[in-house]
Amino acid sequence: MKILTRICLNYCSFLNSFGRNRVFRTRLKLTGEHNLKYLQTNLFGYRSFTSEATDFPEKSVKKLLEHATKVYEGREKDRCEIMEVLENQEVEVLMQERLKIVENIRTLEELIKIDKDMKLLAEEEFTSYSTSLRDLDIRLLNAISSNLGREYCENIILEISAGVGGQEAMLFANDLLEMYSSHLIYLGYTFTLMEKDMTAQGGIRHASLTISGRGSYEKLRHEAGVHRVQRVPATESSGRIHTSVVSVVILPQPSEIEVSLEDKDIRIETKKSSGAGGQHVNTTDSAVRILHIPTGIAVECQTERSQIKNKALAFIKLRTRIYEKKMNEQTSTTKRMRRSQMGFKSRNERIRTYNFLQDRVTDHRLPDGTMHELNRFMQGGPRLDEMHEKLQETFQRKVLIETLEDVEKGQ
């Protein structure tokens, strides 16, 4: 693994997912979805790097790296919230290496000032250090970029709600639920269906899942927003195309430490479950309703036959709702990069269109966001994962650009 890492570092000026996979296929002769997925997960983890550092103005990049170096040494106040990134092990190793090279260059410069006869001898070494610094800065910029705005939340809640479009919107909401369920299995994540409000026609009004897995928030946050579907419903006799929308919300699931629930603030009620479910429905008090008195937030859960399981799921949902409320109340003081990530959660943003007549799906946040073979895409797996990686790379680039701008403004 160390050898593979070194190959990719030495022979790739970029380390994005597509570049990595191309190297694995062409230079390392590794083929097969399993091999590529194993290397992606175990060698690199889920990390999306920016495009080549040369895409950005050299002056801006230099200012950012100099600022990061001074912040790391404690010689300058953090102006772009980069201190967390500098604590990353990979970034720290590169920063230490950069400091050594910079110190060697300074020593040479001082030596030349003292002894003019050393100038010719020092020129070759100076050129070598300068080249090493330039190459290192590209790697350091990529490492900083890949860690900017990161979210390490591994437990999330995914909610799907049918919007405008009536029964067709509800049917598509169920299609999305099936797509996400298949995709979560592909990713190896564990998930539990918390809520599923079904219709007689097989659609869903609302559904929610709890999801656990490494990098789950980073992987799935790009799904948050309004999904638009254009297709001819099965019930449409005239062949007219209907346009419907479904909203998806991705919420970080807080831990008990982040949201403390005291017994005196909680009111728990039980009742008989309702809806489909056979003999068990309306026979036992398995449904649970929990009210958080200070905030007035109430949640219900009746998906499980066990009251104990429903109670546990309801508490997860309640903590998430309280967490979201607190996050909204603190928006004015939340860090800029964190706010920019939450921008992908907008319920009013049309993020993607599924056009069944044209057999395509288009993500409106990407310049090349159109994919064909829509039925394959709706199965989850590699196609959806490819779109997520494109979105992640676009997002990381956006955060890096904002960081470069912040450094420019601070000077």
N, C-alpha and C positions, 0 to 999 in steps of 0.2 A: 504493500500500500504506500509506503514511504517513497518507493521508486516511482510509482505511478504519479504521486503528487509532484515529485521533482520534475518528471517529464512534462507534465502539464504546465508547471510554473516556468520551466526553461524554454519550452517550444511554443507556448501560446501567449501572445501579448494580451489576451483576454481570457476570462475564465467563466463566461456565461454558459448556461446549460447546453445550448446548441453547439458551441465551440467544443465543450468537453466531449459530448457524444460523438462529434465528428472525429476528434482525436482518437477516441476509443475504437471507432470503427475502422478508420483509415490507417493510422500509425500503429496502434496497438493490436489491430486485427481482432478486436473483441466484438462479437455480434450476438444478437439475441436480446430480447426484451429483458430477460431475467438478469443477464450480466450487466446491462446498462443501468437497470434500476438498482441493482446491488451496489454498483460503484457510486451512483448518484446519492444513495442514501447513506452508505457506510463510509465512503471516502470523503465526500464533500458535505453530507447532511443536506438540508434544504437551504442553500445559500445562492442567491442570485446576484451576480456581479454586474457592474455597469458595463457599458461598451468601453472600448479602448480609451485610456486616459487622454490620448491625443485628440479626442473629440472635443475636449474642453479647452478654453483659452489657457495657454501656458502660464500667463501672468496670474490668473485667478487660482489655478491649481497650486502654484508656488506660494501664494499668499495663504491658502488654506493649510498647506503642509507646514509652513513656517509658524502659523498661528497654533496648529495642533502641537507642534514641537514645544513651543513656549508654554502652552497650557500644561503639557505633560511635565515640563521641568518646574512648573509653578511660577514662571516669570511673567505670565500674562493671564488676565481674567478670561474665562470662557465666554465667548460671544455667540457661539452657534450650537450650544448644548452638545459638545463633542466629548466631554469628560467621560461619559459612560462608555463610549466607543473605545476610548484609549485604555480602558480597563480590560478589554477583550484580549485574550492570550495571544492570538495571532497578530493583532495590531501592536501589542506591547513588544513582542519579539522584533518586529520590523522597525518599530520606533527606536528601540535600543540599538539596533544595527545602524540606523540612520544617524543617531547621535555620535556613534563612534566614527563614522565616515566624515561627518561635519567637523568633528574635533580634529581629525587627521588633516583635513584641508586647512583649518585654522592654524595648526602647528606649522604646516608647510609655508603658509603665507607669512607667518612671523619669522620663520627661519630665513626666508628670502630677504626680508627687510634687514635682518641682522648681518647676513653674509651674502653679498651679491654674487660671489663665486659659486654659490649653491644653486643659482637660478636655473642653469641648464640641466643640472642633475635632477632638480625638483620638478621640472616641467613634465617629464614623462610620468612621474608618480602622480602629479597633480591631474593630468589627463585621465589616468586610470581611476583615480578616486571620483572624478567628475562623472565619468561614464557609469561607474558603479552606483553613484547617487541618483543619476537619472533613471536607471533601470529599477532601482529600489523604490523610488518615488512612485513609479507606475504601479508597482505591486502594493505599496502602502495606500495609494489612492483607492485601488480596487478593494483592499481590505477594509478601509474606512467606509467606503460606499456600501459594501455588503452588510455592514453592521449599523448603519444609520437607520433610525426609526424602526428598529427590530422590536418585535413583540414575542415574548417567550411563553405566552399563555398556552397551556396544553389541554385545557378543559373549556369547552365552549357550548353554547346553545344555538342551534340553527332553527329559525322559525320561517314557515311558509304560510302566506295568507293570500287567498284569492281576492282579486281586485275587480276592476271594471270588466264586464264580459259575461256575467251570469254563470250558467252551467258550464260553458266552455272554459271560463277562467278556472272554475273549480276542477274540471277534468285535467287541465294543464297543470294545476297545482299538484295534483296527484302524480302526473308524469314527472314533475321535478323531484318530488319526494322519492320516487323509484330511482331516478337518475342519481340523486345524492346517496341513496342507500347503497347502490352498486358501486359508486365511486369510493365510498368510505371503506367498503370491503377491499377494493383494489389497493387503497392506501394502507390497509392494515390497521385502521383505527377501530376502536370499540365504540358502539353507540347504542342508545336506548331510546325508543319511541316514548316520549312523555305525553303527547297529546295528539289526537287525530279525530277531527270533527268531520265525519263522512256524510255524503249525500246519498240518496237512494240510487242515483245514476252512476255511482262509482267515483265521484269527484270528492274533493275535500275543501272545506271552508278554511280550515286552519290546521296546521300540524307543527309540532316542535320536537326536536331531537336533542339529547345531550350527547356530546362527542368528546372522546378523550384520545389523545395521540400526540406524538412529537411534532411540533410545528403546526398543530391543527388550526390555530387562529391565522397564522401567516398563509397557510395553504388555502383556506376557505373564505377569508375576509373579502376577497374580490367578488364573491357571489352576492354580496349584500347590495340591494338596490331593486329597481323595478325591471322585471323580465317581461318582454312583450312577445306574444305569439300571434302569428298570422297563418290561419289554415281554414279549411272547409270543415265545419263540424260534421260528425256522423249523422246528426239529426237534420242537417240542412239539405232539403230536397232540390233546391234551385242551383246548388253549386256555388253559392255566394261565399266569398272569403270573409271570415270574422276576425277582428282584432281584439284580443283580450290581454289583460296584464295580471301578473302575480308578483307580489313583493316578497323579498327574502331578506331576513335580518340575521346577522351574525353577532352574537354577544359573548364577550369573554365571561367565562363562568368564575365568579370570585370565590375565594376560599373563605372559611369561617373567620380567619384572622382579618380579612379585608372588610367583611360585613358581619358584625357581632349582633346576634339576636338574643335578647334577654327574655326569660320566661314571662315577666310582667308585661312585656310589650306584645305578646303573642296571644291570639285567640284562635283556638282550633275547633272546628265543627265537623261532624261526620254526618253523612246521609247516604241513602241508597243510591247506587249508581243508576244511570239511565242510558238509553240508546241500545244499540245492538249488543248482544252478549249472551243470549240464551237464558238458561235457567238461573244463572247467577245474578242477572239484573233484577233490581228491585227486591232482592231477598235478604241481603246483608248490608250493613252500613260500611261499605268499603270505600266510598267516595270521600275525599277529604277537602275541606276548605280552610285556608289559613289566612287570618287577617293580621297585618302588622299595624297596630294601633297608632304609633307616632306618625307614620306616613300615610295611613289609610289605604295602603296597597293590599289587595286581596287576590289570592290565587286558588285555583281548584285543580284537582287531579283525580281521575277515575279510570285510568287506562289499565291498571293492574287489578286483579281480583283480591289481592291482599291489601288491607287497610294500611299495614306497616309500610309496604312498598310505595303505595300512593302518597303516604305522609312524607317519606324520604324524598320522593320526586317533587312534591309540592314545596318542600323547604329549599331545594335547589333552585326552583323557579322563583321563589320569593326573594332569595338572596340576590339572584341575577337582576330582578326588577328594582330592588333597592339600590344595587350597585349602579345600574343605568341611571336612576334618578339622581344619585350623588354625582355621577360623572357629568350629567347635564347641568347641574347646579354649579359645578366648578369649571365650566367651559372657559370662562374668562381668565382663569389662572392655569389652565392645562398647558403643558408644553406644546410648542408649535408643531413639532414633528408628530406628536401623538394626535393632535387635532387633525393633521393632514391625513393620517391613517383612518381616522374615524370618518373622514370625508367619503370613503367608500361605502359607508353605511346609509347614505341618504335614501330615504324611502321615495323621494320625489324624482330621483335620477333614473332615466331610462338607460340602463347599462347594456342591455343585450336584446336582440331581436331574433326570434326563431321563425323562419319563413319556410313552412313545409312545402308550399307549392313550388318554390325555387330550390328546395333541398339544400338550404344553407342556414348557417347561424352567423350573426355578425355582432361582435362586441364593439360598441361605439367608443370605447376608451382607447382602442388600438388603431393605429394608422393602417395596419394590415390585419384587421380583426375578423375577416370573413373566412369561414371554413365550410366546406361542402360535406356531403354525406351526413345529413342531419341525424338520421336514425342511429348511426354509429356514435355520434356525439352524445345522443340522449342515453346511451348505455353507460356513460361515465368512463373511467379508465384513462388510457393514454391520451385520447383526443382532448378531454377536458383538462387533463394534467398539463398538456402542452400549452393550452390557452392560459392556464394559471401561471405558468412560468413566464410567458410573454408579459402578462399583467404585472407580475412581480418585478421583472426587469425594468418595465416602464415606470413603475412606482419608485424603485430605488434610484433610477436616473433623475426623476423629478425631485426627490428628497435631496440628492447631491447638488442639483442645480440651485435649490433654495438655500442650501448650506453655503455654497460658493457666494451667492448673493449676499447672505448675511455677513460673511467675512468682509466682502467689499464695502458694505455699508458701515461696518464698524471702524474702518480706517479713515 
